[in-house]
């Protein structure tokens, strides 16, 4: 129980920064965390949920109520509370595996297997919680992975899928060879396959354990006990489990992949290359050219400090652009040497004497046509980079090569493998063709020599029309997933792989409990657009329907200037959804309850409301399958649970919404 409590404690500590200083609420949660008696623990959880229905701590409180209900044998309550907790934080492998046990007890093996598969996915995706030491997490993770495989194998065995059961249970056994449940089931799988000699060793392991597995294992061992084998107990003691050695993973040698460069792609893919150059990806990071500067350097706009005194300004002298920062009563001038962005906001950087490309906090917002201290908008108040006057100190978080380049440039590497700005280099500014399609020098050489070859769709250059949704989204996630932990490979490769079996890197993610609660709404949805992939992979469209980023977006559209989000189908956005949900095409108003031609009848208006903070504008949520939830709106209000209906019907409230949605649900 200790490691689960430690995990929950992370949530409590993470929200301390913004939770109201209500000592009663904090004490109530602390009492809940320390109570061990199941009945009292459940009572305290229910009291907390009733007394503080808008608390940031609802997710762990629901989890505690669920687990207390399990201890009391109240399966319906356990599943209900568990579902409420997962509604707020789906990526909780601890709770998912606990619920898988309950789902198995009530005969819902399909749900148990799904819960275990989700748990396994999250264990593979996320790094350790900050509350755990690395060594402890390694042991806990292996144990949880073993439990996941066991649950998957148990469901497959019960359904008669012996090959699937064997594959999962072998993984469980390798991760936790002391687990008697996996040993018993693996023995039974082998018996079902007619492999008595293989079964005997695993049944013997289970027979040596205490508990309910022992008599089951002994019964089956007696059934296969060979005549003339000597005393039964001696025979059992002589048995040892045996599995084939796992396949040895082989990777290509650590050598720089063969990259051709975007200019070469133009020879055969001229239209795509031309349109890509006009996109935000193609113009993400560029050396300074006067004609590419978007910011207003001539009107005298400045950014003030907290006292209202100008502390930074943009100036144009002799046709050259500079950013100036006040130090005391003097202004220090820095030349603009690099441009970052071109669609919503443009940032600027200069190279300092130490080799650092330092990003100015002063950025120009194109939508609002004004200069902003961008770091101050997105950072906590004590972040050093929000203090413009400290720019010359090379403050953490503002060095381009270390903090921005992994997502803003292509094929970045650090000579010697150490993350130092002076050791950084990259092949191209912006996101080039090969960041998405992979290293293509061999492809180019083969075509130029007249010797094309057959290849797997996932082999570079990647054929996005033929790869899996998981692979597709993983490639986009290189830049559009916020929570990946950045570190170079031993070769120095940072945002690509020079030694793996894929050209892109699949990085571990920080657990969400380690982020500031400001990144989320209280209803569990993501508040910041940097979590766009994290939002999308929660959706049923991706998880069940195999939807990809390319279902809605075209990375090299022919109308990039007028289509900054690179969406397909122009104004007819419903086509992005109707390709799979065609039943709503003929009479959309029957589903939307609004006039077919109205904005309220568009799929994205309800399923992808503009609730994510972007660059001083609201972007659409990509969780997609969420629908307006009257209960969440009533509980948390518009600030912490923005509702698509109430965003339009500003004169109405959650009570009206609840009645309206209930009426729709009853409609034929």
Secondary structure, DSSP 4 states (H G I P E B T S, - for coil): -HHHHHHHHHHHHHGGGTS---HHHHHHHHHHHH---HHHHHHHHHHHHHH-TT-TTHHHHHHHHHHHHHHTT-HHHHHHHHHHHHHH----HHHHHHHHHHHHHTT-HHHHHHHHHHHHHHHHHB---TTS-HHHHHHHHHHHHHHHHHHHHHHHHHTT-HHHHHHHHHHHHHH-TT-HHHHHHHHHHHHHTT-HHHHHHHHHHHHTS-SHHHHHHHHHHHHHPPTTS--HHHHHHH-----PPPPPP----S-------HHHHTTT-HHHHHHHHTSTTTTSEEE--GGG--S--SS--EEE-TTS-EEEEEEEETTEEEEEEEETTEEEEEE--EEE-SSSEEEEEEE-TTS-EEEPSEEEETTTTEEEEHHHHHS-TT-GGG-GGGGGG--TT-BIIIIIHHHHEEEEEEGGG---GGGEEEEEES--HHHHH---HHHHHHHHTT------TTSSSP-TTTS-HHHHHHHHHHHH-TTBPP---TT-B-SS-SSSSSSS----B--GGGS-GGGB-TTS-B-BGGGHHHHHTTSHHHHTT---GGGTB-TT-TTTTT-TT-BTTTT-TTHHHHTT-GGGSTTHHHHHSS-TTSGGGSHHHHHS-EEEE-SSSEEEPS--S----HHHHHHHHHHHS--HHHHH-TT--HHHHHHHHHHHHH--
